[in-house]
Amino acid sequence: MPPRRVAVIADSDTRWKWGASVARQLAPDCALDAYFLQGRSTPTERQLAEIGIEPDSRREVPAAALVDDEELAAADVVVLAVLGGTVLSLVHSLGRAWEGRLHRPVTVSGYVGVVYEKMVDGLMTRAGTDLVLANSDHDSRRFRSVFASVGVDPGSVVECALPFLGGAPYRTSADRPFTVTFAAQPSVPKDRTSRLRLLERAAAHARLYPERLVLVKLRSLPGEQTTHVESNPYQRLVETLAEPAPANLQLVYGNMADVLDGTDLLVTVSSTAALESMHRRIPTAILTDFGVREAHGNHYFVHSGCLASWDDIDAGALPQPAPEWAAAHGIGRSDPYAAARARVTELRAAGPLPPLRPYYTPQTAGIYLAGILHNNGFDEQGRPLPVPPGATGRGRVQLAVRRVAGRGAKKLYRVGSRRVAPALRRWSAV
């Protein structure tokens, strides 16, 4: 029997998009419960509307409150769409809270994008969940090798793909402008000078090709928080360009899939949007203007055949990924979640599940585990701390300021959603 109710625990807009999409892939017709963890990057109403996946129920809670949540314990599947340390804390604490029950949920963890750094660090904190999703053959082989070497069941790694890859294959259209979309990232590059240079190059490309539409696809509004902190938003940098922005350079919001519907060339440093674009066979350029570096994540695409500079783009480059690279990195598969659905069905049919246990225990990594548990509001027994971390007057004030800023930022979003987005949809529908 397919799962009837899937709970997704998420701590940011990006992870909600991944977790909710995984839930829909595992059980398309299930009831979907959202648990948004209180913190710096708790999703705003605007961010949730942009993602477009509406849960059947939703709550905003501290992580430690989940150990006594009976509705969570009764779910068929729990998707842990959170940081690795939070996964570890929840597996440790929920495992103790659920011990002895005839039923516990099947637990699922994974990664919201490409895994290009701290692979072992993040993987070990996810060890212990029933399924660890790998977004490609490349990842699944690496994950299983690590697990086999440290004594974790490599069979818990299940190969799939990013759950939001989809959309219609790319087609050119003479009924809309040739559209170049720059997929911005909150912290790549991070410093103001580098981000301004990227924006200057996008503006220069728009001036070079006045018949083209150049979009800067933004991740968040000023004042909103995301998975990664954005200290220098493009919305403010555009006001400091050496020359006024040309009319065909536009800053836009919206669901990435909707923006890609009208895109002819996707440009980014290392955004996961590149994989969405490649999946749809849209020409995709991975920028090299700041080098090919682990710090920027574009080294992940070294063998893709899509590395390009703004000079290359100005000269007319329209890169497409090498077929063998694309296949190895989870792009173009027809039903990548079939194996994950089968594994969930197998686990649910096998009777009572074994106790939930993480790889790290008080015996094997007590100092490390204790610190992570404390940071997430738990003591070493997996119980909520009497005073959660950050529960100070200052923390409450910061949370209130963030919420007020988010409400005020909605005004700017309405401009993009009511004016720019409809135009994009009209062009893509022609």
C-alpha positions as semicolon CSV with decimal commas, in nm:
position;residue;x (nm);y (nm);z (nm)
1;M;0,000;0,000;0,000
2;P;0,143;0,341;-0,091
3;P;0,198;0,588;0,193
4;R;-0,114;0,780;0,288
5;R;0,055;1,056;0,486
6;V;0,401;1,203;0,444
7;A;0,545;1,459;0,683
8;V;0,818;1,693;0,562
9;I;1,040;1,867;0,818
10;A;1,207;2,168;0,654
11;D;1,414;2,462;0,777
12;S;1,429;2,686;0,467
13;D;1,251;2,758;0,140
14;T;1,504;2,558;-0,063
15;R;1,476;2,254;0,159
16;W;1,097;2,273;0,161
17;K;1,104;2,271;-0,220
18;W;1,324;1,961;-0,214
19;G;1,140;1,782;0,066
20;A;0,790;1,849;-0,065
21;S;0,897;1,746;-0,415
22;V;1,044;1,423;-0,277
23;A;0,715;1,355;-0,097
24;R;0,522;1,402;-0,422
25;Q;0,760;1,167;-0,602
26;L;0,732;0,899;-0,333
27;A;0,354;0,921;-0,292
28;P;0,182;1,153;-0,541
29;D;-0,163;1,119;-0,380
30;C;-0,063;1,133;-0,015
31;A;-0,164;1,391;0,244
32;L;0,130;1,625;0,294
33;D;0,209;1,768;0,639
34;A;0,465;2,047;0,672
35;Y;0,673;2,109;0,983
36;F;0,873;2,430;0,942
37;L;1,150;2,463;1,196
38;Q;1,176;2,797;1,369
39;G;1,502;2,971;1,292
40;R;1,687;3,220;1,079
41;S;1,567;3,081;0,746
42;T;1,211;2,971;0,824
43;P;1,024;3,013;0,490
44;T;0,810;3,322;0,442
45;E;0,462;3,322;0,289
46;R;0,601;3,468;-0,032
47;Q;0,867;3,199;-0,061
48;L;0,613;2,923;-0,006
49;A;0,379;3,072;-0,267
50;E;0,666;3,092;-0,515
51;I;0,750;2,723;-0,468
52;G;0,385;2,639;-0,529
53;I;0,347;2,315;-0,328
54;E;0,065;2,361;-0,078
55;P;0,071;2,126;0,223
56;D;-0,249;1,984;0,369
57;S;-0,139;2,097;0,713
58;R;0,147;2,310;0,839
59;R;0,308;2,408;1,166
60;E;0,606;2,620;1,267
61;V;0,786;2,452;1,556
62;P;1,125;2,425;1,725
63;A;1,304;2,103;1,639
64;A;1,293;1,979;1,997
65;A;0,912;1,989;2,002
66;L;0,898;1,710;1,746
67;V;0,998;1,433;1,987
68;D;0,657;1,442;2,156
69;D;0,450;1,504;1,842
70;E;0,208;1,214;1,808
71;E;0,094;1,312;1,459
72;L;0,451;1,304;1,335
73;A;0,503;0,963;1,493
74;A;0,190;0,835;1,316
75;A;0,300;0,945;0,967
76;D;0,386;0,679;0,711
77;V;0,699;0,858;0,589
78;V;0,902;1,146;0,732
79;V;1,127;1,341;0,494
80;L;1,407;1,521;0,679
81;A;1,470;1,826;0,459
82;V;1,710;1,993;0,700
83;L;2,080;2,046;0,764
84;G;2,288;1,736;0,830
85;G;2,337;1,825;1,195
86;T;1,963;1,860;1,239
87;V;1,910;1,522;1,069
88;L;2,152;1,368;1,318
89;S;1,979;1,535;1,614
90;L;1,635;1,422;1,500
91;V;1,739;1,064;1,424
92;H;1,902;1,041;1,768
93;S;1,608;1,199;1,952
94;L;1,317;1,058;1,754
95;G;1,481;0,717;1,763
96;R;1,467;0,725;2,143
97;A;1,117;0,872;2,153
98;W;0,978;0,612;1,911
99;E;1,153;0,311;2,062
100;G;0,913;0,031;2,155
101;R;0,630;0,150;1,928
102;L;0,467;-0,100;1,695
103;H;0,477;0,164;1,423
104;R;0,728;0,429;1,333
105;P;0,759;0,624;1,007
106;V;1,003;0,539;0,730
107;T;1,266;0,814;0,743
108;V;1,419;0,974;0,433
109;S;1,713;1,212;0,403
110;G;1,919;1,347;0,115
111;Y;2,060;1,658;-0,046
112;V;1,879;1,957;-0,194
113;G;2,137;2,011;-0,470
114;V;2,478;1,909;-0,594
115;V;2,719;1,762;-0,339
116;Y;3,046;1,939;-0,408
117;E;3,198;1,987;-0,062
118;K;3,210;1,822;0,282
119;M;3,066;1,504;0,134
120;V;3,175;1,270;0,414
121;D;3,086;1,523;0,684
122;G;2,728;1,560;0,562
123;L;2,683;1,195;0,473
124;M;2,776;1,067;0,817
125;T;2,514;1,289;0,981
126;R;2,248;1,139;0,750
127;A;2,354;0,779;0,821
128;G;2,081;0,600;1,014
129;T;1,782;0,719;0,816
130;D;1,607;0,435;0,635
131;L;1,671;0,593;0,295
132;V;1,953;0,828;0,199
133;L;1,866;0,962;-0,142
134;A;2,148;1,015;-0,392
135;N;2,072;1,251;-0,678
136;S;2,278;1,063;-0,938
137;D;2,478;0,750;-1,012
138;H;2,789;0,957;-0,941
139;D;2,666;1,036;-0,589
140;S;2,527;0,691;-0,512
141;R;2,860;0,523;-0,585
142;R;3,045;0,768;-0,360
143;F;2,790;0,739;-0,079
144;R;2,783;0,358;-0,081
145;S;3,161;0,340;-0,078
146;V;3,179;0,557;0,234
147;F;2,902;0,368;0,413
148;A;3,055;0,029;0,335
149;S;3,390;0,144;0,474
150;V;3,250;0,265;0,807
151;G;3,004;-0,018;0,868
152;V;2,680;0,153;0,764
153;D;2,445;-0,047;0,540
154;P;2,520;0,078;0,185
155;G;2,178;-0,051;0,085
156;S;2,023;0,250;0,257
157;V;2,155;0,465;-0,028
158;V;1,896;0,482;-0,305
159;E;1,979;0,640;-0,640
160;C;1,724;0,885;-0,776
161;A;1,754;1,242;-0,909
162;L;1,671;1,591;-0,797
163;P;1,294;1,569;-0,746
164;F;1,209;1,895;-0,923
165;L;1,371;1,811;-1,257
166;G;1,095;1,829;-1,515
167;G;0,919;2,059;-1,754
168;A;0,882;2,059;-2,130
169;P;1,189;2,009;-2,349
170;Y;1,337;2,331;-2,484
171;R;1,208;2,475;-2,808
172;T;1,313;2,797;-2,975
173;S;1,039;3,048;-3,048
174;A;1,019;3,337;-3,290
175;D;0,726;3,481;-3,096
176;R;0,925;3,604;-2,798
177;P;1,265;3,765;-2,744
178;F;1,567;3,540;-2,716
179;T;1,597;3,527;-2,337
180;V;1,914;3,491;-2,132
181;T;1,846;3,410;-1,766
182;F;2,116;3,459;-1,507
183;A;2,035;3,238;-1,206
184;A;2,162;3,437;-0,910
185;Q;2,285;3,273;-0,590
186;P;2,275;3,431;-0,242
187;S;2,642;3,371;-0,162
188;V;2,822;3,270;-0,483
189;P;3,012;3,488;-0,526
190;K;2,972;3,649;-0,188
191;D;3,161;3,978;-0,183
192;R;3,006;4,298;-0,313
193;T;3,273;4,371;-0,575
194;S;3,241;4,030;-0,743
195;R;2,861;4,041;-0,743
196;L;2,862;4,389;-0,893
197;R;3,102;4,275;-1,166
198;L;2,867;3,990;-1,255
199;L;2,578;4,232;-1,278
200;E;2,785;4,469;-1,491
201;R;2,859;4,183;-1,733
202;A;2,491;4,092;-1,754
203;A;2,410;4,457;-1,827
204;A;2,687;4,474;-2,087
205;H;2,544;4,167;-2,260
206;A;2,202;4,330;-2,267
207;R;2,351;4,641;-2,429
208;L;2,543;4,426;-2,681
209;Y;2,222;4,242;-2,778
210;P;1,938;4,497;-2,746
211;E;1,700;4,253;-2,915
212;R;1,751;4,002;-2,634
213;L;1,584;3,995;-2,294
214;V;1,832;3,945;-2,008
215;L;1,674;3,833;-1,681
216;V;1,840;3,822;-1,341
217;K;1,645;3,553;-1,158
218;L;1,653;3,642;-0,790
219;R;1,631;3,399;-0,499
220;S;1,489;3,628;-0,234
221;L;1,378;3,976;-0,144
222;P;1,595;4,210;0,063
223;G;1,526;4,124;0,425
224;E;1,424;3,764;0,349
225;Q;1,646;3,480;0,464
226;T;1,727;3,168;0,265
227;T;1,945;2,862;0,313
228;H;2,250;3,081;0,243
229;V;2,289;3,435;0,372
230;E;2,275;3,704;0,102
231;S;2,470;4,007;0,218
232;N;2,477;4,194;-0,113
233;P;2,145;4,156;-0,295
234;Y;2,136;4,237;-0,666
235;Q;1,823;4,448;-0,610
236;R;2,047;4,704;-0,440
237;L;2,354;4,655;-0,657
238;V;2,159;4,736;-0,975
239;E;2,126;5,092;-0,845
240;T;2,505;5,128;-0,841
241;L;2,584;5,019;-1,199
242;A;2,834;5,242;-1,378
243;E;2,564;5,315;-1,637
244;P;2,188;5,292;-1,588
245;A;2,054;4,942;-1,648
246;P;1,930;4,897;-2,006
247;A;1,558;4,842;-2,054
248;N;1,610;4,480;-2,161
249;L;1,782;4,390;-1,833
250;Q;1,519;4,291;-1,578
251;L;1,528;4,154;-1,224
252;V;1,258;3,889;-1,176
253;Y;1,118;3,657;-0,912
254;G;0,906;3,347;-0,949
255;N;0,924;2,971;-0,971
256;M;1,239;2,867;-1,156
257;A;1,046;2,619;-1,371
258;D;0,818;2,899;-1,492
259;V;1,115;3,121;-1,574
260;L;1,285;2,837;-1,763
261;D;0,972;2,798;-1,978
262;G;1,078;3,116;-2,157
263;T;1,458;3,083;-2,133
264;D;1,692;3,026;-2,429
265;L;2,019;3,036;-2,235
266;L;2,068;2,978;-1,862
267;V;2,377;3,138;-1,709
268;T;2,499;3,074;-1,355
269;V;2,807;3,019;-1,145
270;S;2,688;2,694;-0,987
271;S;2,315;2,712;-0,911
272;T;2,114;2,391;-0,906
273;A;1,903;2,567;-1,170
274;A;2,176;2,457;-1,412
275;L;2,066;2,095;-1,370
276;E;1,701;2,191;-1,421
277;S;1,801;2,372;-1,739
278;M;2,019;2,087;-1,869
279;H;1,738;1,838;-1,800
280;R;1,517;2,038;-2,037
281;R;1,801;2,069;-2,294
282;I;1,816;2,446;-2,256
283;P;2,166;2,576;-2,341
284;T;2,346;2,627;-2,009
285;A;2,662;2,822;-1,932
286;I;2,859;2,765;-1,610
287;L;3,054;3,086;-1,553
288;T;3,432;3,075;-1,521
289;D;3,491;3,449;-1,479
290;F;3,598;3,398;-1,116
291;G;3,782;3,075;-1,190
292;V;3,680;2,711;-1,159
293;R;3,694;2,664;-0,784
294;E;3,566;2,437;-0,511
295;A;3,474;2,747;-0,314
296;H;3,227;2,845;-0,585
297;G;3,101;2,495;-0,663
298;N;3,149;2,524;-1,039
299;H;3,420;2,257;-1,028
300;Y;3,129;2,011;-1,014
301;F;3,068;2,089;-1,382
302;V;3,430;2,046;-1,502
303;H;3,349;1,751;-1,729
304;S;3,009;1,877;-1,838
305;G;3,126;2,070;-2,141
306;C;2,933;2,375;-2,024
307;L;3,207;2,593;-1,875
308;A;3,201;2,939;-2,032
309;S;3,288;3,301;-1,956
310;W;3,082;3,612;-2,023
311;D;3,317;3,677;-2,317
312;D;3,217;3,338;-2,460
313;I;2,850;3,422;-2,407
314;D;2,895;3,761;-2,575
315;A;3,050;3,574;-2,869
316;G;2,742;3,354;-2,904
317;A;2,822;3,042;-2,700
318;L;2,525;2,809;-2,636
319;P;2,674;2,518;-2,436
320;Q;2,503;2,180;-2,405
321;P;2,619;1,912;-2,156
322;A;2,812;1,606;-2,267
323;P;2,561;1,317;-2,282
324;E;2,772;1,079;-2,073
325;W;2,823;1,343;-1,803
326;A;2,453;1,426;-1,796
327;A;2,355;1,060;-1,760
328;A;2,599;1,007;-1,472
329;H;2,465;1,313;-1,290
330;G;2,096;1,227;-1,283
331;I;1,985;1,428;-1,585
332;G;1,729;1,299;-1,834
333;R;1,598;0,993;-1,647
334;S;1,232;0,906;-1,705
335;D;1,128;0,772;-1,361
336;P;1,419;0,822;-1,122
337;Y;1,210;0,760;-0,806
338;A;1,087;0,411;-0,894
339;A;1,355;0,247;-0,677
340;A;1,283;0,479;-0,383
341;R;0,909;0,407;-0,400
342;A;0,981;0,034;-0,410
343;R;1,211;0,062;-0,107
344;V;0,950;0,251;0,095
345;T;0,688;-0,009;0,006
346;E;0,925;-0,292;0,102
347;L;1,006;-0,138;0,439
348;R;0,641;-0,070;0,524
349;A;0,541;-0,426;0,431
350;A;0,818;-0,593;0,631
351;G;0,656;-0,543;0,970
352;P;0,787;-0,337;1,262
353;L;1,090;-0,134;1,161
354;P;1,410;-0,165;1,366
355;P;1,491;0,115;1,611
356;L;1,609;0,437;1,451
357;R;1,980;0,484;1,526
358;P;2,230;0,735;1,385
359;Y;2,591;0,645;1,309
360;Y;2,720;0,881;1,578
361;T;2,641;0,774;1,933
362;P;2,750;0,893;2,279
363;Q;2,999;0,603;2,276
364;T;3,153;0,663;1,930
365;A;3,149;1,044;1,907
366;G;3,015;1,176;2,235
367;I;3,177;1,521;2,227
368;Y;3,075;1,589;1,867
369;L;2,721;1,455;1,914
370;A;2,661;1,650;2,235
371;G;2,748;1,978;2,065
372;I;2,519;1,915;1,769
373;L;2,232;1,806;1,994
374;H;2,269;2,120;2,207
375;N;2,273;2,345;1,899
376;N;1,942;2,192;1,794
377;G;1,778;2,219;2,136
378;F;1,825;1,863;2,269
379;D;2,009;1,713;2,563
380;E;2,210;1,392;2,526
381;Q;1,904;1,182;2,607
382;G;1,722;1,334;2,312
383;R;1,491;1,544;2,525
384;P;1,426;1,918;2,479
385;L;1,664;2,147;2,668
386;P;1,497;2,350;2,947
387;V;1,607;2,670;2,770
388;P;1,647;2,627;2,392
389;P;1,955;2,782;2,225
390;G;1,889;3,141;2,118
391;A;1,583;3,178;2,340
392;T;1,692;3,521;2,456
393;G;1,535;3,861;2,427
394;R;1,772;3,949;2,146
395;G;1,679;3,635;1,955
396;R;1,309;3,711;1,981
397;V;1,366;4,068;1,861
398;Q;1,568;3,943;1,562
399;L;1,290;3,702;1,469
400;A;1,029;3,978;1,491
401;V;1,241;4,209;1,274
402;R;1,282;3,936;1,013
403;R;0,908;3,877;0,996
404;V;0,831;4,250;0,962
405;A;1,094;4,285;0,691
406;G;0,942;3,989;0,509
407;R;0,597;4,147;0,514
408;G;0,730;4,474;0,380
409;A;0,925;4,296;0,108
410;K;0,604;4,146;-0,032
411;K;0,530;4,481;-0,198
412;L;0,837;4,443;-0,420
413;Y;0,745;4,084;-0,496
414;R;0,400;4,184;-0,619
415;V;0,560;4,390;-0,895
416;G;0,742;4,083;-1,025
417;S;0,451;3,844;-0,980
418;R;0,186;4,071;-1,133
419;R;0,382;4,236;-1,413
420;V;0,689;4,035;-1,508
421;A;0,563;3,681;-1,444
422;P;0,248;3,717;-1,660
423;A;0,464;3,842;-1,947
424;L;0,694;3,543;-1,912
425;R;0,398;3,308;-1,915
426;R;0,254;3,473;-2,227
427;W;0,582;3,441;-2,414
428;S;0,634;3,078;-2,309
429;A;0,278;2,984;-2,406
430;V;0,300;3,120;-2,760
